[in-house]
Amino acid sequence: MVERRVKDFVKGKTVDEKFKSINATLKHFSRRLMSVVVGVVPSSPVYDFVFLPESDGVVLRTIFPVAGKIVKSCIFVANKETKGPAVFVATIDSEEGSISRRFEVKSKPLVFDLDAPIGAGDRLTLRVEEPESVRGIWYAFLYEAELRSMTKKTFVIDQLEKMIEEGLEDASESREG
């Protein structure tokens, strides 16, 4: 039975023809194997608007279920009743301890790279000093979960190309409709 498969797979009567057949098959598969697919994993945005902070200045309390890192952040205060910047403190509490960073937000949105590593179960608290002097706080940050905690899917190149084509067709139909 194995012998029959070999005969069907390798075509040709002479040794040269058989080598050409095998070479053609290997070239066919090598083109597929050499295709490179790059997948882009988007960061998860976390954002909100708080009109008034809590009495202790807390604007945000959140917990992270998987390890990762906070990469980009942005804070904007719509209304300040005092001169000078509004001062915020971001605190990450973990099993190893706490890390805090201070940020001064002036009249423009403050955009910065936090690049803070996060462990599963870590808690983030964002607090504003002098909470009575600020109104309308916008905040956002991008969280990147570690790859090992993400869902992984494996596709053959043909399947991936088909999914891309179907996605492009769906996008085209939604623009037309």
N, C-alpha and C positions, 0 to 999 in steps of 0.2 A: 504494500500500500504506500509506503514512504517512497519507494522507487518510482511509482507512478507520478506522484507529486513532483518529484525532481524532473522527470521527463516533461511534464506540462510546463513547469517553470522555466527550464532551460530549453531554448529553441535552437534549432540548427542541427545539421547532420555532421559537419566537420568540427574539429576542435576550434578552429578560428570562428566559425559561425556561432558556436556555443559561447565563446568568450565575448563576442560582440553582443550577444543577447544578454548575458550577465552584465556587461558594462552598461548597456542601455538602461537596464533595470536599476542598477546602482546610481546612475546619473539622475534618473527620475526621482528616486527616493532622496538623494542628496540635495536636490533643489528644495524639496519640502523640508528637510531637516535644517537647512541653512536659513530658512525664513526666520526672521527675528520679529517678535511681537513685543511691543513695549506697552505695558498697561499702566495707566495713570490712576493712582488712587487719590481721590480728592480728600482734602482735610474736612473735618466736620465743623461747621460753624456753630458757635454758641453765642447767642446775642439776646439782648432785651433792652427795654426802656423802662426806667423807674422814675416816676414823677417825684416822689419823696423818699429819701432813704429812711431806714428804720431809725429809732431814737439813738441807737448805739452806732449809727453810721453805716450799717451793713446794707450793701446794694445787691450782693449775690452770695449765695451759698450753694455749692454743688459738690457732687462726689463722682469720681471716675471709676467705672466698672472694670476697665482694662488699662494696662500700662500703655504709655505713649508719651507725647510731649505737646505742650502748648507752644506754637510757633510764632504766630503773629497776634497782636492785640491792638485794640483801638478803644479809646475812651473820649467822650465829649460831654461837656456840661453846657446845657442850653442857657441856664440863668444862674449867675453868681451874685450874691448880695454884698460880697466884700471885694475889696481890691486885692490883686495878686492871684496867684494860681490856686486852684482847688487841689488839695493833696489827698491822694488815694494810697491805700496800703493793700497789697495782694499777699495773702498768707496761704501757703500750702502746708497742710498738716498731714503727716504720714506716720508710720510706725517708728521711723528713725528719728522723728522730731519735726520741727517747723522751720520753714524758710519764709522770710518776708522781704518784699521789695516795695519801695515808695516811688510814686509817680506824681509829677506836678502837671496838671492840666491847665493850660492857659486859655485863651479865647478860641483857638483852633483845635480841631480834633487831634489828639495825641495818638500817633500810630507808631508802634515799636515792636521789635523782635524780643519776645520774652524768652524763648528757647529754654523753657523750664521742663525738666524731666518729671514725669508723673508715674506713680506706681498704682497698681490696681487697689482701689479702696482709699486713695488719697482724696483729701477734701480741700477745696479752694474756697476762700472767703475774700470778697472784695469789699473794702470798707473805705468810707470817705471821712476824713477828719473835718470837724465843724459841720456836721450834717445839716444844721439849721440854716446854713448859708448857701446851700445849693438846691436847685430845682431842675428837673428834667435831665436825667443822666442816661446817656446812651453808652452801651458797652458791647464789645464783640471780641471774640478770640477764635482762632482756628486751632482745633485739636487733631493731632495725628495719632491714631492708635497704632501700636506696634503691628507689623505685618503678621506675626504669628497668631494674633488674636482675630485676624480678619478671615472672612469666609473665602476659601480658595476654590476656583473652578478651573478645570482643565478642558481645553478645546483643541481639536485638530484644526489645523490652519483653514481647511475648507469650511468647517463649521463657523469659525470666527469671521471669515470673509462673508459668509451667508448672513450672519447676524448683523454685520456692518451694513451690507446692502439693504436688508430689511429695515434697519433703523433709518437709513437715508431715505428710503421710500416712504416710511411712516412720517418722517419730518417733512418731506415734500408734500404729502397729502394733507397734512395739518395746516401748512401754509396756504395751500390752494383752497381749502374748505372753509 
